[in-house]
Amino acid sequence: MSFRERFAGLPTATKLLLILTAAILPIGIALTWVGEAGIRQANVALRGRADDQSKAAAQAIESLIARNALALRIAANGALGSGAGAACDRTQRALSIAPAIAQSFELETLDGKALCVAGTVGDTGSLPLVAPGNIRVRIAPGQDAVAIRVGTATGMATAVVPLAEIRTAALDAPGDVLSLVLHDDTRELRVFGPPPGPDLRLRLSERQIGSGTLFARVGAADKRITTGDRLLLLLPVLMWIAAALVTWLLVSRLLIRPLKRLERSVRSYQPGQGPLELPQKLGPAMEIRQLREAFARAMTRVDASEQEMTGALEGQRKLVREVHHRVKNNLQVVASLLNIHGRGAESLDARAAYAGISRRVGALSIVHRNHFAEMEENRGIALRPLLAELAAELRAGAPDSARGLVIDLEIDTVYTTQDAAVAVAFLVTEIVEFAMLNCPAEPIEISLRRTSDLTARLTISSEVLVPEEEDETGKVQFERIVGGLAKQLRSNLERKLGRYSVELPVFPPI
């Protein structure tokens, strides 16, 4: 079966669904692919932006620490170079003129011994020693601050940058950083965040501060394309689904279902059982309602035409019945006249001639009666009752010399046409008459057997049937007559000693 034939055999709703799929779905898939590519690019851009914001916050803190370390080293180096006495005062005066620099510091010797302290520095004993010119940054022990230790030519200086300044520097950086945690190898300082919220998503990144001893764990908002955004990008596919569903529902409810109800009503209608009753509720489709009215008008006209044809057919049947009745009566009248004239004939030859003609008219009358009996069933003429009645008529009309004529019948139930039945009746009549006139004491056997779906073989057996004796004038004429009747059956008459047979056409069995 070809694709066109398969497609034509599909329901209408399925056809529309396939057409919409072929028209809209490729566009939806292409737009979805483009949208998905855009989503991936947007997510990459958002991740890059979050990384940039984290880097900016870490660089702000690193700049703050570097500025404090530089100012502390310059001030401490100058103060310690003038001698240990009043070094803290000299350092503090130097730091006070620098903007946004921590004012809490401690000056130490190279081995970590404290020389003087300004402000609150806390325990600095756990901080590592640094060589001249080096810088070490650690989380201040016991404080929410960052400790910066720098090495000078004659000692060390340690400053503390409070948490507030670190938080301000991070928040002043460009971007939207939500959390920041500073940590070294031993301690951790939470600068701010993250804000509360169950749906908050952070993108964390580690940033190195200073010489690598301090790290910043920065959390920026992890913004991505949400499911809602993806659904918006999938609108073409959703439109295809919606269009397919709406089309299927509309076609099924407004078109297919009313048409099926209309079809069931028309299919269940039987002519002659009353008017065609069509469903009144067929949906809002005006065309289907018009189709229902057109069906009703058409069926009304068909019913009226059928009633008219039925009346005409019944009239024809009555006419044919009357014609058959009159033909049958006329044949009976002819047969009666022949019998009357035969009985009034003076010579035996004349009586025999009248009797022969009467037998042939009787055979034709029997065929006519059987044809009329089977005409209304249109099955043809049944040969079994025809041959039985014909045999009875032949025995009844036999001459006195053949009153004891015996005719044995072995006949299958087969049906044939009127023309074949006439030829069979005349053929049987000719052969039986020849047999009973030439050898009345010999029995006659008539056999009719079906040989195929469309043929049957008629066989008539009697010892008087001798095809070799053709010297007599009567026998020659008899052979010519039965041969001609066999040709009417479109078959050749098979002549064997004591038996004549012929094939004739019949209707196939039911």
Number of C-alpha atoms within 10 A of each C-alpha: 5 7 8 8 9 9 13 11 10 11 11 16 19 16 15 16 19 14 13 16 17 11 12 17 19 14 15 20 14 13 17 20 14 13 17 15 12 14 18 14 12 15 16 13 14 17 18 12 18 25 22 15 21 31 21 21 28 25 20 21 23 22 15 19 23 17 16 22 25 14 19 29 25 15 22 31 24 17 22 25 14 11 10 16 12 13 22 22 14 16 26 19 14 17 22 12 9 13 10 12 21 23 21 18 26 24 27 24 17 18 11 18 13 17 18 16 19 15 12 13 21 16 11 19 11 9 18 12 20 19 17 16 12 14 23 21 26 23 24 24 18 11 16 17 23 22 24 23 28 26 24 26 15 16 25 31 31 26 30 28 24 16 17 13 17 22 17 13 18 27 20 13 18 14 19 18 25 20 22 25 17 25 18 16 10 8 13 17 18 17 21 18 13 19 9 7 7 6 6 12 15 17 17 19 15 17 19 16 22 17 11 11 15 21 22 27 17 30 25 25 23 16 17 16 13 10 9 9 12 14 13 13 20 18 15 20 20 15 14 20 17 13 16 21 14 13 17 19 14 13 17 17 15 16 19 17 14 23 19 12 15 22 14 13 14 17 9 10 16 11 15 11 7 9 13 19 12 18 13 10 10 20 14 12 11 10 10 17 19 11 13 21 13 12 16 17 13 12 17 15 12 13 18 14 12 14 14 12 12 12 12 12 12 12 12 12 13 12 12 14 14 12 12 16 15 12 15 18 13 13 19 16 12 16 21 14 14 21 19 12 15 22 15 11 15 10 9 11 11 15 19 16 14 20 21 19 17 22 25 19 18 24 26 19 22 23 27 21 18 19 22 18 14 14 14 10 8 9 15 21 27 22 24 17 14 21 24 17 16 23 22 13 16 22 19 13 17 21 18 9 12 20 14 15 22 16 19 15 16 13 18 14 12 23 22 22 16 16 12 21 28 20 21 25 23 23 23 23 23 19 22 26 21 17 22 25 16 13 17 22 15 17 18 23 16 22 17 23 16 20 12 13 12 15 17 21 16 21 20 22 22 21 13 20 21 15 16 9 9 13 8 9 8 11 16 13 12 16 17 11 15 20 18 17 24 21 14 16 19 14 16 16 20 14 16 13 13 14 19 20 20 23 21 25 21 24 17 13 11 4
